[in-house]
Structures are given as C-alpha cells and as structure tokens.
Amino acid sequence: MIALQISSMKQFMNHLLVADTFEPFLLEEAVISTANTFSIDGHINQDFFGSDTEAAPLQEFRSWGELKGLCFDLIKGKYTPLFFRFVLHLLPEKAAALLEREHCDVESSQVKALVLNIRYDGSKAVLTTGTAYHTFLLSREPDIIWDRALRKYLDGKGISYDEI
C-alpha cells in the first residue's frame, strides 16, 4: 500500500472528472460533501434488469466513465467541495492482465480487486492503493505490483504527486 499526495489539484481534477484517465476503473463508492453530502453506491442492482439477462451488466460495479459526469456535476460550482472520497477498482480483466504480465506468484483469481482510494479533505488529495483478496494470502506481491503499476500509470499521464 502506498499513499500519494497530488501536487497539482487543478490538473488532477481535470484528469479525474473530464479526461478519460480513470476510464479503466469501476466505482465502488463516492461520497461528495458540498452544500449537502451525496453518497453514490456503485453496486449495480441486477434486479433492476429483471429477467433480461442480456441487458444486465456482468460487473458488480458501474464504470467510472458512466458516473464521473454525475460526480462532476456535484463538485463543480463557485465553491470548493468540503470533502470527497472515491473508491475505485481497476477493471477485473485489466487487473488480471497486469498480474499475469508481471509474473505474479499469486493467481489472479485469488485477487478480488486492485483498489484506488481518492480522498480530498478540502485542501489536498491523497491517493491510496489497496488490494482485496478472496482469502488470506501470505504473499504481498500483488500489492507491490499494483503500487508500481499505479506510479507508472500516473507518471505516464503526467499527474504529479509526492509519496507520503
């Protein structure tokens, strides 16, 4: 697990809410506090689709790309948000491909999610990585691979940060 403090908020917010930088992620949860506090549960309600299994999404969570516009609408305005938190999961197929490409000693089926937490406290944004497993594992190699991959991804997108 690593924690990265964002150096340029304006640049980061553009990447987060406007650009397609975080499209490879699913949204588990969003909490945005402005004049009101809004909570978004990213879990897909499969019952909504009834018996139409062709229309029902295969994923557990809604994609970030589908919900970022809503989050942007809640954040934009004259005043800076008091707080926000986003819990994102790297798309399962991308997570599996990353672990396999890096020759991870843990099978990708053992890893439930590669998680990215984004937290803004009114003055700074901090990104924290995490790995969710289906069961207890001694190996922390997926954590190490995910931490390294996120740094490389942010560097490639030109997102500046300081490791804390």
MDTraj code that builds the backbone (N, CA, C; nanometers):
import mdtraj as md
import numpy as np

residues = "MET ILE ALA LEU GLN ILE SER SER MET LYS GLN PHE MET ASN HIS LEU LEU VAL ALA ASP THR PHE GLU PRO PHE LEU LEU GLU GLU ALA VAL ILE SER THR ALA ASN THR PHE SER ILE ASP GLY HIS ILE ASN GLN ASP PHE PHE GLY SER ASP THR GLU ALA ALA PRO LEU GLN GLU PHE ARG SER TRP GLY GLU LEU LYS GLY LEU CYS PHE ASP LEU ILE LYS GLY LYS TYR THR PRO LEU PHE PHE ARG PHE VAL LEU HIS LEU LEU PRO GLU LYS ALA ALA ALA LEU LEU GLU ARG GLU HIS CYS ASP VAL GLU SER SER GLN VAL LYS ALA LEU VAL LEU ASN ILE ARG TYR ASP GLY SER LYS ALA VAL LEU THR THR GLY THR ALA TYR HIS THR PHE LEU LEU SER ARG GLU PRO ASP ILE ILE TRP ASP ARG ALA LEU ARG LYS TYR LEU ASP GLY LYS GLY ILE SER TYR ASP GLU ILE".split()
xyz = np.array([
    [0.0846, -0.1177, 0.0000],
    [0.0000, 0.0000, 0.0000],
    [0.0890, 0.1237, 0.0000],
    [0.0538, 0.2174, -0.0842],
    [0.1248, 0.3447, -0.0884],
    [0.0233, 0.4575, -0.0769],
    [0.0720, 0.5730, -0.0341],
    [-0.0096, 0.6943, -0.0295],
    [0.0640, 0.8013, -0.1093],
    [-0.0075, 0.8625, -0.2019],
    [0.0494, 0.9640, -0.2898],
    [-0.0323, 1.0917, -0.2781],
    [0.0342, 1.2009, -0.2430],
    [-0.0350, 1.3295, -0.2347],
    [-0.0210, 1.4010, -0.3682],
    [-0.1325, 1.4434, -0.4222],
    [-0.1352, 1.5102, -0.5521],
    [-0.0739, 1.6490, -0.5405],
    [0.0137, 1.6824, -0.6350],
    [0.0835, 1.8118, -0.6321],
    [0.0018, 1.9236, -0.6961],
    [-0.0682, 1.8933, -0.8048],
    [-0.1457, 1.9950, -0.8756],
    [-0.2925, 1.9544, -0.8783],
    [-0.3730, 2.0154, -0.7913],
    [-0.5145, 1.9797, -0.7806],
    [-0.5910, 2.0079, -0.9097],
    [-0.5673, 2.1225, -0.9710],
    [-0.6408, 2.1582, -1.0918],
    [-0.6158, 2.0554, -1.2024],
    [-0.4911, 2.0219, -1.2229],
    [-0.4547, 1.9232, -1.3250],
    [-0.5176, 1.7870, -1.2920],
    [-0.5086, 1.7453, -1.1658],
    [-0.5622, 1.6163, -1.1255],
    [-0.7140, 1.6109, -1.1433],
    [-0.7837, 1.7162, -1.1037],
    [-0.9294, 1.7184, -1.1153],
    [-0.9728, 1.7091, -1.2618],
    [-0.8960, 1.7688, -1.3510],
    [-0.9247, 1.7562, -1.4937],
    [-0.9104, 1.6101, -1.5379],
    [-0.8022, 1.5464, -1.4929],
    [-0.7819, 1.4047, -1.5256],
    [-0.8937, 1.3186, -1.4678],
    [-0.9353, 1.3484, -1.3456],
    [-1.0344, 1.2673, -1.2760],
    [-1.1752, 1.2834, -1.3336],
    [-1.2167, 1.4074, -1.3568],
    [-1.3568, 1.4344, -1.3884],
    [-1.3858, 1.4691, -1.5340],
    [-1.2831, 1.5008, -1.6125],
    [-1.3070, 1.5419, -1.7511],
    [-1.2418, 1.4450, -1.8502],
    [-1.1134, 1.4219, -1.8341],
    [-1.0397, 1.3354, -1.9271],
    [-1.0786, 1.1885, -1.9059],
    [-1.0263, 1.1036, -1.9910],
    [-1.0568, 0.9605, -1.9820],
    [-0.9521, 0.8829, -1.9009],
    [-0.8727, 0.9527, -1.8235],
    [-0.7621, 0.8930, -1.7489],
    [-0.8046, 0.7775, -1.6598],
    [-0.9177, 0.7890, -1.5942],
    [-0.9599, 0.6866, -1.4988],
    [-1.0709, 0.5963, -1.5548],
    [-1.0840, 0.5928, -1.6865],
    [-1.1828, 0.5060, -1.7506],
    [-1.1583, 0.3569, -1.7225],
    [-1.0343, 0.3129, -1.6989],
    [-1.0141, 0.1693, -1.6706],
    [-1.0566, 0.1277, -1.5291],
    [-1.1418, 0.2058, -1.4648],
    [-1.1826, 0.1767, -1.3280],
    [-1.3335, 0.1657, -1.3148],
    [-1.3744, 0.0924, -1.2128],
    [-1.5139, 0.0821, -1.1723],
    [-1.5296, 0.1610, -1.0431],
    [-1.6472, 0.2171, -1.0195],
    [-1.6727, 0.2934, -0.8980],
    [-1.7451, 0.2062, -0.7965],
    [-1.6811, 0.1841, -0.6828],
    [-1.7478, 0.1137, -0.5738],
    [-1.8303, 0.2108, -0.4911],
    [-1.7713, 0.3276, -0.4627],
    [-1.8391, 0.4237, -0.3754],
    [-1.7871, 0.5644, -0.4016],
    [-1.8758, 0.6609, -0.3883],
    [-1.8386, 0.8023, -0.3941],
    [-1.9132, 0.8749, -0.2827],
    [-1.8420, 0.9614, -0.2127],
    [-1.9027, 1.0499, -0.1132],
    [-1.8507, 1.1887, -0.1450],
    [-1.9433, 1.2813, -0.1671],
    [-1.9078, 1.4181, -0.2042],
    [-1.9810, 1.5125, -0.1098],
    [-1.9043, 1.5985, -0.0425],
    [-1.9642, 1.6920, 0.0527],
    [-1.9448, 1.8346, 0.0027],
    [-2.0559, 1.8962, -0.0349],
    [-2.0577, 2.0376, -0.0758],
    [-2.1586, 2.1044, 0.0171],
    [-2.2590, 2.1710, -0.0359],
    [-2.3651, 2.2270, 0.0485],
    [-2.4457, 2.1148, 0.1145],
    [-2.4474, 2.0005, 0.0496],
    [-2.5072, 1.8776, 0.1018],
    [-2.4043, 1.7668, 0.0848],
    [-2.4277, 1.6549, 0.1497],
    [-2.3394, 1.5401, 0.1313],
    [-2.4136, 1.4358, 0.0479],
    [-2.3478, 1.3940, -0.0583],
    [-2.4049, 1.2980, -0.1517],
    [-2.3260, 1.1685, -0.1451],
    [-2.3972, 1.0575, -0.1423],
    [-2.3338, 0.9260, -0.1436],
    [-2.3834, 0.8492, -0.2651],
    [-2.2896, 0.7899, -0.3363],
    [-2.3233, 0.7085, -0.4524],
    [-2.2693, 0.5683, -0.4277],
    [-2.3586, 0.4729, -0.4318],
    [-2.3203, 0.3335, -0.4204],
    [-2.3039, 0.2805, -0.5618],
    [-2.1847, 0.2408, -0.5977],
    [-2.1570, 0.1965, -0.7341],
    [-2.2026, 0.0555, -0.7656],
    [-2.2538, -0.0182, -0.6652],
    [-2.3028, -0.1536, -0.6908],
    [-2.4190, -0.1499, -0.7898],
    [-2.4161, -0.2387, -0.8850],
    [-2.5235, -0.2470, -0.9840],
    [-2.6365, -0.3312, -0.9259],
    [-2.7577, -0.2796, -0.9316],
    [-2.8755, -0.3529, -0.8868],
    [-2.9218, -0.4442, -1.0005],
    [-2.8806, -0.5691, -0.9951],
    [-2.9144, -0.6641, -1.1012],
    [-3.0657, -0.6834, -1.1129],
    [-3.1390, -0.6683, -1.0006],
    [-3.2848, -0.6838, -1.0034],
    [-3.3513, -0.5806, -1.0937],
    [-3.2869, -0.4671, -1.1137],
    [-3.3408, -0.3619, -1.1988],
    [-3.3659, -0.4134, -1.3406],
    [-3.2811, -0.5064, -1.3840],
    [-3.2895, -0.5566, -1.5207],
    [-3.3862, -0.6736, -1.5344],
    [-3.4406, -0.7213, -1.4210],
    [-3.5393, -0.8296, -1.4236],
    [-3.4842, -0.9540, -1.4901],
    [-3.5639, -1.0112, -1.5761],
    [-3.5233, -1.1355, -1.6427],
    [-3.4452, -1.1102, -1.7713],
    [-3.4220, -0.9854, -1.8054],
    [-3.3480, -0.9512, -1.9273],
    [-3.1984, -0.9650, -1.9007],
    [-3.1488, -1.0870, -1.9038],
    [-3.0083, -1.1121, -1.8704],
    [-2.9126, -1.0528, -1.9725],
    [-2.9587, -1.0289, -2.0937],
    [-2.8719, -0.9684, -2.1948],
    [-2.8441, -0.8219, -2.1637],
    [-2.9370, -0.7543, -2.0986],
    [-2.9188, -0.6126, -2.0662],
    [-2.8417, -0.5928, -1.9366],
    [-2.8387, -0.6934, -1.8510],
    [-2.7730, -0.6814, -1.7211],
    [-2.6212, -0.6803, -1.7382],
    [-2.5539, -0.5843, -1.6760],
    [-2.4076, -0.5794, -1.6830],
    [-2.3460, -0.6996, -1.6120],
    [-2.2294, -0.7410, -1.6581],
    [-2.1601, -0.8543, -1.5977],
    [-2.0804, -0.8143, -1.4743],
    [-2.0509, -0.6863, -1.4611],
    [-1.9693, -0.6399, -1.3490],
    [-2.0539, -0.6140, -1.2255],
    [-1.9851, -0.6127, -1.1130],
    [-2.0511, -0.5839, -0.9851],
    [-2.0752, -0.4343, -0.9678],
    [-1.9859, -0.3522, -1.0252],
    [-1.9919, -0.2068, -1.0081],
    [-2.0094, -0.1367, -1.1421],
    [-2.0631, -0.0155, -1.1379],
    [-2.0786, 0.0691, -1.2555],
    [-1.9412, 0.1269, -1.2911],
    [-1.9171, 0.1483, -1.4168],
    [-1.7876, 0.2026, -1.4590],
    [-1.7750, 0.3490, -1.4169],
    [-1.6516, 0.3901, -1.3920],
    [-1.6243, 0.5287, -1.3560],
    [-1.6703, 0.6216, -1.4688],
    [-1.6478, 0.5813, -1.5927],
    [-1.6869, 0.6637, -1.7066],
    [-1.8352, 0.6948, -1.7104],
    [-1.9183, 0.6027, -1.6619],
    [-2.0632, 0.6238, -1.6617],
    [-2.1077, 0.7166, -1.5488],
    [-2.0292, 0.7255, -1.4417],
    [-2.0712, 0.8047, -1.3253],
    [-1.9896, 0.9311, -1.3015],
    [-1.8794, 0.9475, -1.3736],
    [-1.7951, 1.0649, -1.3463],
    [-1.8659, 1.1961, -1.3800],
    [-1.9541, 1.1955, -1.4797],
    [-2.0290, 1.3172, -1.5133],
    [-2.1193, 1.3612, -1.3996],
    [-2.1832, 1.2658, -1.3359],
    [-2.2670, 1.2949, -1.2193],
    [-2.1812, 1.3524, -1.1065],
    [-2.0661, 1.2899, -1.0825],
    [-1.9749, 1.3401, -0.9779],
    [-1.9255, 1.4806, -1.0116],
    [-1.8942, 1.5032, -1.1385],
    [-1.8504, 1.6354, -1.1822],
    [-1.9587, 1.7395, -1.1552],
    [-2.0835, 1.7065, -1.1876],
    [-2.1942, 1.7992, -1.1646],
    [-2.2114, 1.8317, -1.0169],
    [-2.1849, 1.7355, -0.9300],
    [-2.1974, 1.7585, -0.7857],
    [-2.0825, 1.8437, -0.7309],
    [-1.9661, 1.8355, -0.7946],
    [-1.8470, 1.9063, -0.7454],
    [-1.8340, 2.0467, -0.8032],
    [-1.8687, 2.0645, -0.9315],
    [-1.8452, 2.1946, -0.9962],
    [-1.9279, 2.3041, -0.9296],
    [-1.8799, 2.4229, -0.9433],
    [-1.9528, 2.5357, -0.8884],
    [-1.8594, 2.6429, -0.8363],
    [-1.9174, 2.7398, -0.7724],
    [-1.8448, 2.8563, -0.7229],
    [-1.7524, 2.8207, -0.6061],
    [-1.7934, 2.7225, -0.5253],
    [-1.7187, 2.6879, -0.4053],
    [-1.6495, 2.5522, -0.4193],
    [-1.5364, 2.5424, -0.3521],
    [-1.4618, 2.4168, -0.3484],
    [-1.5344, 2.3175, -0.2579],
    [-1.5378, 2.1908, -0.2951],
    [-1.6013, 2.0917, -0.2073],
    [-1.5329, 2.0876, -0.0699],
    [-1.6096, 2.0558, 0.0321],
    [-1.5523, 2.0394, 0.1654],
    [-1.4726, 1.9098, 0.1732],
    [-1.5199, 1.8090, 0.0992],
    [-1.4617, 1.6762, 0.1093],
    [-1.5125, 1.5916, -0.0060],
    [-1.4309, 1.4976, -0.0522],
    [-1.4833, 1.3899, -0.1352],
    [-1.3948, 1.2671, -0.1210],
    [-1.4566, 1.1533, -0.1488],
    [-1.3857, 1.0254, -0.1452],
    [-1.4424, 0.9378, -0.2554],
    [-1.3524, 0.8775, -0.3317],
    [-1.3904, 0.7828, -0.4348],
    [-1.3151, 0.6530, -0.4094],
    [-1.3855, 0.5433, -0.4181],
    [-1.3229, 0.4114, -0.4085],
    [-1.3394, 0.3465, -0.5456],
    [-1.2271, 0.3286, -0.6140],
    [-1.2266, 0.2746, -0.7498],
    [-1.1591, 0.1386, -0.7527],
    [-1.2037, 0.0523, -0.8438],
    [-1.1412, -0.0783, -0.8664],
    [-1.0921, -0.0818, -1.0106],
    [-0.9691, -0.1233, -1.0293],
    [-0.9213, -0.1450, -1.1653],
    [-1.0086, -0.2520, -1.2292],
    [-1.0466, -0.2339, -1.3554],
    [-1.1291, -0.3329, -1.4244],
    [-1.0699, -0.4724, -1.4033],
    [-1.1523, -0.5710, -1.3699],
    [-1.1007, -0.7053, -1.3390],
    [-1.0114, -0.7640, -1.4481],
    [-1.0490, -0.7451, -1.5740],
    [-0.9664, -0.8006, -1.6814],
    [-0.8312, -0.7311, -1.6906],
    [-0.8276, -0.6015, -1.6602],
    [-0.7003, -0.5287, -1.6605],
    [-0.6141, -0.5696, -1.5415],
    [-0.6777, -0.5914, -1.4255],
    [-0.6047, -0.6362, -1.3068],
    [-0.5429, -0.7731, -1.3326],
    [-0.6210, -0.8647, -1.3885],
    [-0.5695, -0.9995, -1.4178],
    [-0.4550, -0.9933, -1.5178],
    [-0.4700, -0.9118, -1.6207],
    [-0.3648, -0.8986, -1.7219],
    [-0.2371, -0.8409, -1.6611],
    [-0.2521, -0.7421, -1.5732],
    [-0.1351, -0.6824, -1.5076],
    [-0.0602, -0.7857, -1.4243],
    [-0.1317, -0.8599, -1.3433],
    [-0.0679, -0.9594, -1.2569],
    [-0.0013, -1.0692, -1.3385],
    [-0.0652, -1.1114, -1.4453],
    [-0.0056, -1.2148, -1.5312],
    [0.1160, -1.1618, -1.6062],
    [0.1073, -1.0393, -1.6555],
    [0.2192, -0.9784, -1.7291],
    [0.3426, -0.9645, -1.6394],
    [0.3196, -0.9378, -1.5108],
    [0.4297, -0.9201, -1.4163],
    [0.4731, -1.0520, -1.3506],
    [0.4185, -1.1633, -1.4000],
    [0.4536, -1.2968, -1.3488],
    [0.4361, -1.3052, -1.1982],
    [0.3213, -1.2602, -1.1514],
    [0.2890, -1.2608, -1.0089],
    [0.2837, -1.4047, -0.9575],
    [0.3341, -1.4259, -0.8347],
    [0.3338, -1.5602, -0.7763],
    [0.1965, -1.5993, -0.7215],
    [0.0995, -1.5092, -0.7294],
    [-0.0375, -1.5361, -0.6854],
    [-0.1263, -1.5385, -0.8094],
    [-0.2115, -1.6382, -0.8196],
    [-0.3032, -1.6449, -0.9329],
    [-0.3995, -1.5263, -0.9280],
    [-0.4282, -1.4700, -1.0431],
    [-0.5159, -1.3522, -1.0473],
    [-0.6550, -1.3836, -0.9930],
    [-0.6980, -1.5079, -0.9975],
    [-0.8298, -1.5440, -0.9442],
    [-0.8362, -1.5305, -0.7914],
    [-0.7210, -1.5239, -0.7254],
    [-0.7158, -1.5056, -0.5803],
    [-0.7356, -1.3597, -0.5407],
    [-0.7157, -1.2690, -0.6359],
    [-0.7251, -1.1248, -0.6100],
    [-0.8651, -1.0770, -0.6464],
    [-0.9348, -1.0253, -0.5479],
    [-1.0708, -0.9756, -0.5714],
    [-1.0673, -0.8416, -0.6441],
    [-0.9771, -0.7512, -0.6025],
    [-0.9708, -0.6194, -0.6662],
    [-0.8399, -0.5493, -0.6360],
    [-0.7948, -0.4703, -0.7331],
    [-0.6870, -0.3735, -0.7120],
    [-0.7581, -0.2402, -0.6939],
    [-0.7440, -0.1826, -0.5752],
    [-0.8272, -0.0698, -0.5326],
    [-0.7457, 0.0593, -0.5316],
    [-0.8122, 0.1680, -0.5711],
    [-0.7553, 0.3021, -0.5625],
    [-0.8536, 0.3893, -0.4851],
    [-0.8086, 0.4387, -0.3698],
    [-0.8891, 0.5310, -0.2890],
    [-0.8412, 0.6725, -0.3172],
    [-0.9329, 0.7608, -0.3480],
    [-0.9007, 0.9018, -0.3718],
    [-0.9751, 0.9813, -0.2663],
    [-0.9008, 1.0571, -0.1871],
    [-0.9618, 1.1315, -0.0763],
    [-0.9147, 1.2768, -0.0799],
    [-1.0106, 1.3675, -0.0805],
    [-0.9830, 1.5118, -0.0769],
    [-1.0404, 1.5653, 0.0535],
    [-0.9595, 1.6379, 0.1305],
    [-1.0022, 1.6857, 0.2631],
    [-1.0317, 1.8352, 0.2680],
    [-1.0433, 1.8992, 0.1529],
    [-1.0681, 2.0426, 0.1490],
    [-0.9444, 2.1213, 0.1112],
    [-0.8269, 2.0573, 0.1217],
    [-0.7037, 2.1271, 0.0845],
    [-0.6113, 2.0417, -0.0013],
    [-0.6148, 1.9108, 0.0163],
    [-0.5251, 1.8245, -0.0609],
    [-0.5946, 1.6930, -0.0945],
    [-0.5450, 1.6308, -0.2010],
    [-0.5955, 1.4994, -0.2413],
    [-0.4864, 1.3960, -0.2201],
    [-0.5258, 1.2827, -0.1650],
    [-0.4330, 1.1720, -0.1413],
    [-0.4901, 1.0475, -0.2075],
    [-0.4056, 0.9798, -0.2826],
    [-0.4414, 0.8536, -0.3460],
    [-0.3755, 0.7422, -0.2665],
    [-0.4532, 0.6408, -0.2323],
    [-0.4022, 0.5276, -0.1565],
    [-0.4376, 0.4004, -0.2309],
    [-0.3420, 0.3103, -0.2432],
    [-0.3674, 0.1834, -0.3095],
    [-0.4061, 0.0777, -0.2073],
    [-0.4671, -0.0258, -0.2557],
    [-0.5013, -0.1401, -0.1726],
    [-0.5300, -0.2593, -0.2611],
    [-0.5232, -0.3764, -0.2009],
    [-0.5539, -0.4996, -0.2724],
    [-0.6523, -0.5794, -0.1888],
    [-0.7611, -0.6209, -0.2500],
    [-0.8612, -0.7049, -0.1820],
    [-0.8444, -0.8473, -0.2339],
    [-0.8406, -0.9403, -0.1395],
    [-0.8218, -1.0812, -0.1729],
    [-0.9484, -1.1599, -0.1399],
    [-0.9646, -1.2718, -0.2070],
    [-1.0760, -1.3610, -0.1766],
    [-1.0513, -1.4388, -0.0479],
    [-0.9259, -1.4578, -0.0138],
    [-0.8880, -1.5326, 0.1053],
    [-0.7544, -1.4787, 0.1558],
    [-0.7156, -1.5178, 0.2754],
    [-0.5877, -1.4726, 0.3299],
    [-0.4721, -1.5324, 0.2502],
    [-0.3749, -1.4479, 0.2176],
    [-0.2549, -1.4927, 0.1465],
    [-0.1318, -1.4379, 0.2163],
    [-0.0260, -1.5153, 0.2188],
    [0.0996, -1.4675, 0.2762],
    [0.1718, -1.3725, 0.1811],
    [0.1612, -1.3982, 0.0525],
    [0.2322, -1.3180, -0.0461],
    [0.1720, -1.1779, -0.0568],
    [0.2577, -1.0797, -0.0660],
    [0.2147, -0.9411, -0.0882],
    [0.2599, -0.8924, -0.2257],
    [0.2964, -0.9863, -0.3116],
    [0.3428, -0.9488, -0.4445],
    [0.2380, -0.8724, -0.5251],
    [0.1083, -0.9099, -0.5200],
    [0.0098, -0.8292, -0.5933],
    [0.0080, -0.6830, -0.5463],
    [0.0273, -0.6593, -0.4168],
    [0.0333, -0.5217, -0.3653],
    [0.1499, -0.4455, -0.4278],
    [0.2647, -0.5102, -0.4308],
    [0.3862, -0.4471, -0.4843],
    [0.3691, -0.4159, -0.6324],
    [0.3137, -0.5120, -0.7057],
    [0.2905, -0.4912, -0.8498],
    [0.1922, -0.3771, -0.8724],
    [0.0841, -0.3720, -0.7960],
    [-0.0174, -0.2677, -0.8104],
    [0.0409, -0.1303, -0.7768],
    [0.1178, -0.1211, -0.6687],
    [0.1789, 0.0064, -0.6311],
    [0.2701, 0.0578, -0.7423],
    [0.3530, -0.0303, -0.7946],
    [0.4468, 0.0078, -0.9010],
    [0.3715, 0.0479, -1.0276],
    [0.2673, -0.0284, -1.0623],
    [0.1906, -0.0003, -1.1839],
    [0.1173, 0.1335, -1.1740],
    [0.0627, 0.1648, -1.0561],
    [-0.0085, 0.2928, -1.0417],
    [0.0873, 0.4101, -1.0559],
    [0.2029, 0.4020, -0.9916],
    [0.3027, 0.5097, -1.0071],
    [0.3367, 0.5297, -1.1546],
    [0.3633, 0.4195, -1.2231],
    [0.3996, 0.4267, -1.3655],
    [0.2847, 0.4862, -1.4473],
    [0.1612, 0.4477, -1.4163],
    [0.0445, 0.4988, -1.4875],
    [0.0298, 0.6501, -1.4671],
    [0.0392, 0.6950, -1.3420],
    [0.0278, 0.8382, -1.3130],
    [0.1398, 0.9166, -1.3797],
    [0.2621, 0.8635, -1.3737],
    [0.3754, 0.9293, -1.4397],
    [0.3506, 0.9417, -1.5895],
    [0.2994, 0.8349, -1.6499],
    [0.2715, 0.8351, -1.7942],
    [0.1634, 0.9348, -1.8329],
    [0.0709, 0.9624, -1.7426],
    [-0.0370, 1.0591, -1.7682],
    [0.0038, 1.2008, -1.7294],
    [0.1226, 1.2167, -1.6723],
    [0.1705, 1.3495, -1.6333],
    [0.1064, 1.4020, -1.5051],
    [0.0581, 1.3117, -1.4203],
    [-0.0022, 1.3512, -1.2936],
    [0.1081, 1.3540, -1.1888],
    [0.1340, 1.4732, -1.1343],
    [0.2434, 1.4872, -1.0375],
    [0.1950, 1.4592, -0.8962],
    [0.2810, 1.3973, -0.8171],
    [0.2474, 1.3570, -0.6809],
    [0.3748, 1.3490, -0.5975],
    [0.3547, 1.3471, -0.4671],
    [0.4626, 1.3233, -0.3719],
    [0.4239, 1.2005, -0.2898],
    [0.5169, 1.1108, -0.2741],
    [0.4889, 0.9917, -0.1937],
    [0.4957, 1.0321, -0.0453],
    [0.3955, 0.9921, 0.0309],
    [0.3939, 1.0253, 0.1733],
    [0.3920, 0.8994, 0.2582],
])
top = md.Topology()
chain = top.add_chain()
for i, resn in enumerate(residues, 1):
    res = top.add_residue(resn, chain, resSeq=i)
    for name in ("N", "CA", "C"):
        top.add_atom(name, md.element.get_by_symbol(name[0]), res)
traj = md.Trajectory(xyz[None], top)
